């Protein structure tokens, strides 16, 4: 199992690159950027870096492996809603990435937040990604275990949304179960909402 640690501010540019590569073929990001690969690769690293920085500045955790090949952005219980400050911090890179599509993305994210379970308090895995060049080495599993082991010790649930149906079995191996399906937006891709009770 790879060694996992908390990210430092100096790690965040590489975290942004690793997550951008990890989500390059993601159905939701492909849909949001209207299959514009050049725009995605120009803007995605900065967006994911800013998102990680917003988590790092709050009560959540940004976890990485020793090679910075993957990252997990975990929001602490009762802190999964974006604050005004977090939204303002990620707004400029989000606009660079999405441009005129940003309002559509914000509306979809608002709808998604309405589907987020409110109780009981839980850890929220908002983003998990491994650069394709580092996949198959257990990085993703280690990034999950770092928090779900804590969940089991403290009796706290965990929650995530999977944007790929092919990832459901991976998350199921870590104790997550699909609770419902949700279309990200009208005409958009599906999301699978997954919940994990502590063991």
N, C-alpha and C positions, 0 to 999 in steps of 0.2 A: 504494500500500500504506500503510495507516495506520501511524503511529509507535507503536512498542511500547516500554514501559518497565517496570521493576520497580515493583510497588505499594508504597506506604508505609502505615504503620499508619493514617494519616488517611484513606486511600482505602477502607479495608475496609468501612465502613457502606454506601458506594455499590456496592462490589463485591457485597455481600450482596444488595442490591436488584436489581442487574442480573442476577445468577445466578438469583434467585428468579423473576424475570419470564421468564428464558430457559427454565427448567425447569417452568413452570406447566402445560404440556401433556405433559410427559414421561411415558411409560407406567409407569416404575417409581415415580416420585413420586406419580403419580395412584393407583397400586395401593396404595402404602404408606399413603397418607392416606385410603384408601377413598372417593375422589372427593369429599372434604370440602374444597371450594375455600376456604371461609372460614378453616378451620383452617390450610390450607396458606399462604395469604397473610398470616396473622398470624405464623406461626412460621418460614417459610422464609427470609426475609431474615436473621434472627438466626442461624439454623443455618449458612447459607452464609458469613456473616461470620465465625463462629467457626471453620469449617473452613478458610477462607482464612488466618485468624490462626494456626492451628496449623501450616500449611505455611510461613508466613512466618517462624515462630520456629525452623524447622529448616533442613536443608540443601537444601530444594527451592526453587522459585520461584513467586511469584504475579505473573503478568504482566497488564498492562492496556493498553488503548489510551489515546490522549490525552484522549478524551472520557469515559472510564470507562463505555463502553457495553458492554463485554465483558470477560471475564477467563478466564485459564487457570491451573489449579493443577497444576504439574508437580512430581512427586516425583523427587529425584535418584537415580541408580543405587544399589541396595542399601538404599534408605531408603523403600520403598513400603509396608512394613508399619507399621501405626499403633502408636505407642508408648503406654505406659500414660498418660503425661502428656497426649498428644494426645486420647486417648479421654476422659479426665476433663474436659478443657477443653470438648469439644463435647457432653458428656453432658447438661448442663442445657438448652441450646437444642434438642437432639435430642428430649428428653422433652416440651418445650413444643410441638414440632411434631408428634410422633407419639403421645404419651401412652401408652395401653395397647398400642399397636402397636409400641412400641420393641423388645420382645424378638423379635418376628417379623423386624423389620428387622435386628437384630444377628445373628440366626441366618442370615439370607440373606446378609449381608455376609461372615460367616465362611465360608460355603460358596463365595462368590465368590472370596474370598482363596485358597482351596485351588486354584482354577483358574488363578490368576495364575502365569505362567511364572517359574521361579526363576533360571534362567541362560539366556544370559549376562547380566551387569549391563546395565541399560537405564533410560532415562528413562521415567517413567510419567505419562501425561496423565490425571490422576484426574478432573478436571472441566474442561470447555470450554463456555462459554455466552456468547451475545450477546443482550442485551435486544432483543426484537422490533422496537422503534423504531429500532434501530441496525443491523439485519440488512441484508444486501445491499450492504454497503460494504467488504467484504474484511477485516473485523475478525477473524473466526474464522481465516481463512487466515494473517493476519499473526501471530496468537498461536501458531499451530502452527509457522510458519517460524522464529520466534525461537529455538526449541529444536531443531527438526529440522536446521536449517542447522549448528548446533553439533554435533549428532550426526554429520552427514556429515563435518565437519572432524576429529572425534575418533574416528570409526569405532565409534560406539556405537548400538545399536538403540533403538527406542522401542515403547511398548505402550499400548493403550487398550482400553476396553470401550465399545461403542456401544449405547445403550439404544433407539435408533430405527433401524429398517431403512432408512428413507429417508436417513439420514446416511452410510450405508456408501459410497456413490459419492463423497461429499464427501471422506471420509478417504482413499479410494483415490487420489484425485487428488494426495494428499500422500504417497503411497508406502506407505500401510498396506494390508495384506491380511488378510482374514478367515481365522483359523486354526481356529476352532470356534464353535459356538453353545452357549449355556448358559442354561437356564431359571433366572431369578433366585430362584425359590422354587416350591414345589409350588402349582400354580394361578396362578403369577405370570407376568409378561411375560418375553420373551426378551432375552438380551444377545448381542451379537456381539463376540467377542474378536478384536482386530486387532493385528498385529505389523508393524513396519517395520524392515527391514534398512538400514543406512547406505548411502548412494549414493557 
